[in-house]
Amino acid sequence: MLISKYRKSNRAIYTFRNDFLRAEEKRNYLNRHRSLGKLKERMGTISVTTNLNATAE
């Protein structure tokens, strides 16, 4: 799911959220550490930087 798009000049950053990836990252992280802290908000996100003139879909 696309959650944000940022464009500047000829570059674009698309950020996607993947709930399956988020759950997997959370489980793996908690196996190694005691607390998620501020990382919880970033888990399950994938960002792509491009200079192509194409849509994120």
C-alpha distance (Angstrom), angle and dihedral (degrees) to the residues before:
residue distance angle dihedral
M1 . . .
L2 3.82 . .
I3 3.81 109.2 .
S4 3.80 102.4 171.7
K5 3.77 144.0 6.4
Y6 3.80 125.4 -164.0
R7 3.80 122.6 -175.1
K8 3.79 128.6 -172.0
S9 3.79 124.1 168.2
N10 3.81 106.6 -40.8
R11 3.84 96.2 -23.1
A12 3.77 130.7 87.8
I13 3.81 132.6 -170.4
Y14 3.80 116.9 -154.3
T15 3.80 119.2 -168.8
F16 3.78 121.3 -161.4
R17 3.81 131.6 -171.5
N18 3.78 121.5 -142.6
D19 3.82 114.2 -172.3
F20 3.81 93.3 -165.3
L21 3.81 90.9 53.3
R22 3.81 89.9 45.8
A23 3.82 92.5 55.3
E24 3.80 91.6 46.7
E25 3.82 93.3 48.7
K26 3.80 91.2 47.2
R27 3.80 92.7 50.6
N28 3.81 93.0 47.2
Y29 3.79 93.2 46.5
L30 3.81 93.8 48.6
N31 3.81 89.6 51.2
R32 3.82 87.6 62.1
H33 3.83 102.1 32.5
R34 3.78 138.6 33.5
S35 3.80 101.4 -130.5
L36 3.80 137.5 29.4
G37 3.80 96.2 -146.0
K38 3.81 114.0 171.4
L39 3.81 93.5 -18.1
K40 3.80 92.1 80.3
E41 3.82 92.4 80.8
R42 3.82 93.6 52.7
M43 3.79 98.1 45.8
G44 3.77 115.8 108.9
T45 3.80 95.5 21.8
I46 3.77 127.1 122.9
S47 3.82 121.9 -170.1
V48 3.78 125.1 -162.8
T49 3.81 125.6 -166.4
T50 3.79 117.2 -157.7
N51 3.78 142.7 163.6
L52 3.82 93.8 -158.3
N53 3.79 120.5 116.7
A54 3.80 94.9 -128.1
T55 3.80 135.4 110.4
A56 3.81 123.1 -103.4
E57 3.78 92.6 -119.5
